[in-house]
Amino acid sequence: MSDQTKRSASRTELKKRIVETAMRAFKAHGIKSITMDDIAVSLGISKRTLYEVFANKEMLLEACVLKDRDDMNAYVRGLLETSDHVLDVLLKLYLRSIERFHSTHKSFFEDLKKYPKVNELYKSDKKHDSVEAISFFKEGVKQGIFRDDINFAIVNLLVHEQIELLLSSNICEKFSFLEVYESIMFTYLRGISTEKGARELENFICEYRRSTKK
């Protein structure tokens, strides 16, 4: 391996470490409260080295959002390859989303809006996800899991608005985040499910309740 190849591999590895470390910090504490100095110190590198890889905080945040998107896409592909029906995929995604929200500071989503380029990327991803979700639900109709008289574009939009409200409101001062999120998602899935889908869903909810009480 040539010296140039080694330097390139080393830089790629450093970039990966920076992105992973920064995203954990941004999610845990919010974007605003984490400085480039904080990230450099946590990695044990100089601030100069950090700026040689990412010229500014917005570029670093963009790389974090793109990495997060790639990880989620890979996770979904894995689910599609191993799941029997779309409801199974949705329920596993629900469990993952709970983990993600629990590990993300509320201010992260508000702070994101202060970075226009990254916020546009985030909103673009959400629009793409919505299109994919609608196609996904239609496949569920073919499988007899979801009702065929639902306008999934409208319902999907309403759910997204509820999640946005959850993230920006003070409702969690009265109820736990988990209680509110469960109410949104389980009510939503119950409403669009056929009898076949409802049976699968209730089995999942019963098992889920048992596991969360352990």
C-alpha positions in Angstrom: 0.0 0.0 0.0 1.4 3.4 -1.0 1.9 6.3 1.4 -0.8 8.2 -0.4 -3.3 5.3 -0.1 -2.5 5.0 3.6 -3.1 8.7 4.1 -6.4 8.5 2.2 -7.5 5.5 4.3 -6.5 7.3 7.5 -8.4 10.4 6.5 -11.5 8.4 5.6 -11.3 6.6 9.0 -10.9 10.0 10.8 -13.9 11.5 9.0 -16.0 8.5 10.0 -15.0 8.9 13.6 -15.7 12.6 13.6 -19.2 12.1 12.1 -20.1 9.3 14.5 -18.8 11.3 17.6 -20.5 14.5 16.5 -23.8 12.9 15.8 -23.9 11.3 19.2 -23.1 14.6 20.8 -25.6 16.6 18.8 -28.4 14.2 19.5 -27.6 13.8 23.2 -27.2 17.6 24.0 -28.6 19.5 21.0 -26.7 21.0 18.2 -26.3 24.5 19.6 -24.7 23.4 22.9 -21.9 21.4 21.1 -19.0 23.3 19.7 -16.3 22.3 17.3 -13.9 22.5 20.2 -16.0 20.0 22.1 -15.9 17.5 19.3 -12.1 17.9 18.8 -11.5 17.4 22.5 -13.7 14.3 22.7 -11.8 12.8 19.7 -8.4 13.8 21.1 -7.5 15.7 18.0 -6.6 19.4 17.4 -9.2 21.9 16.3 -7.0 22.5 13.3 -7.2 18.9 12.3 -11.0 18.9 12.7 -11.3 22.0 10.4 -9.1 20.4 7.8 -11.8 17.6 7.5 -14.9 19.8 8.0 -14.5 23.5 7.3 -17.4 24.5 9.5 -20.1 23.1 11.8 -22.8 23.1 9.1 -20.7 20.9 6.8 -20.2 18.5 9.7 -23.9 18.5 10.6 -24.7 17.8 6.9 -22.4 14.8 7.0 -24.1 13.6 10.2 -27.6 13.8 8.7 -26.5 12.0 5.5 -24.9 9.2 7.6 -28.1 8.9 9.6 -30.1 8.6 6.4 -27.7 5.9 5.0 -27.9 3.9 8.2 -31.7 4.0 8.2 -31.9 3.1 4.6 -29.7 0.1 5.2 -31.8 -0.9 8.2 -35.0 -0.8 6.2 -33.5 -2.8 3.4 -32.5 -5.5 5.9 -36.1 -5.5 7.3 -37.6 -5.9 3.8 -35.4 -8.9 3.1 -36.3 -10.7 6.3 -39.9 -9.7 7.1 -43.0 -11.6 6.0 -45.3 -8.6 5.6 -45.3 -4.8 5.7 -46.8 -4.6 9.2 -43.9 -6.5 10.6 -41.6 -4.0 9.0 -43.5 -1.1 10.4 -43.6 -2.5 13.9 -39.8 -3.0 13.9 -39.4 0.5 12.6 -41.6 1.7 15.5 -39.3 0.1 18.0 -36.2 1.6 16.3 -37.9 5.0 16.2 -38.5 4.9 20.0 -34.8 4.2 20.6 -33.8 7.1 18.3 -36.2 9.6 19.9 -35.2 8.6 23.4 -31.5 9.2 22.5 -32.2 12.5 20.9 -32.4 15.8 22.8 -35.6 17.7 22.1 -33.7 20.8 21.1 -31.9 18.9 18.3 -34.8 19.3 15.9 -35.3 23.0 16.7 -31.5 23.7 16.4 -31.5 22.0 13.0 -33.7 24.7 11.6 -30.9 27.2 12.2 -28.9 25.6 9.5 -30.8 26.2 6.2 -28.9 23.8 3.9 -29.1 20.9 6.4 -32.7 21.7 7.3 -33.7 21.6 3.6 -31.9 18.2 3.3 -33.8 16.9 6.3 -37.1 18.1 4.9 -36.3 16.6 1.5 -35.6 13.3 3.2 -38.9 13.5 5.0 -40.8 14.1 1.7 -39.0 11.2 0.1 -39.8 9.0 3.1 -43.5 10.0 2.8 -43.6 8.9 -0.8 -42.0 5.6 0.1 -44.4 5.2 3.0 -47.4 5.6 0.8 -46.1 3.0 -1.6 -45.4 0.8 1.3 -48.9 1.1 2.7 -50.4 0.2 -0.7 -48.4 -3.0 -0.7 -49.9 -3.7 2.7 -53.4 -3.3 1.1 -52.4 -6.0 -1.4 -51.3 -8.3 1.5 -54.6 -7.8 3.2 -53.0 -6.0 6.2 -54.3 -2.5 5.6 -57.7 -1.3 4.5 -58.3 -0.3 0.9 -60.5 2.7 1.7 -57.8 4.8 3.3 -56.2 7.9 1.7 -52.7 7.2 2.9 -51.3 10.5 1.7 -53.7 12.3 4.1 -53.2 10.0 7.0 -49.4 9.9 6.6 -49.4 13.7 6.6 -51.5 13.9 9.8 -49.2 11.5 11.6 -46.2 13.6 10.7 -47.9 16.7 11.9 -48.7 14.9 15.2 -45.0 13.9 15.6 -43.9 17.5 14.9 -46.4 18.7 17.5 -45.0 16.2 20.0 -41.5 17.4 19.4 -42.3 21.1 19.7 -45.0 21.1 22.4 -44.9 20.8 26.2 -47.2 17.8 26.3 -44.4 15.7 27.7 -44.4 17.7 30.8 -47.7 16.1 31.6 -47.3 12.7 29.9 -44.1 10.7 29.2 -42.8 10.9 25.6 -43.3 7.1 25.3 -47.0 7.3 26.3 -47.7 10.1 23.7 -45.7 8.4 21.0 -47.4 5.1 21.6 -50.9 6.7 21.5 -50.1 8.3 18.1 -48.6 5.3 16.5 -50.9 2.5 17.8 -54.1 4.6 17.2 -52.8 5.3 13.7 -52.0 1.6 12.9 -55.3 0.3 14.4 -57.3 2.8 12.3 -55.8 1.6 9.0 -55.6 -2.1 9.7 -58.0 -4.8 8.4 -59.1 -7.6 10.8 -56.1 -9.6 9.7 -53.7 -6.7 10.3 -55.4 -5.8 13.6 -54.7 -9.4 15.0 -51.1 -9.1 14.0 -50.9 -5.6 15.6 -52.6 -6.7 18.9 -50.2 -9.7 19.2 -47.3 -7.3 18.8 -48.7 -4.8 21.3 -49.3 -7.5 23.9 -45.7 -8.8 23.5 -44.4 -5.3 23.5 -46.2 -4.4 26.8 -44.8 -7.6 28.4 -41.3 -6.8 27.3 -41.4 -3.2 28.5 -42.6 -4.2 31.9 -39.6 -6.5 32.5 
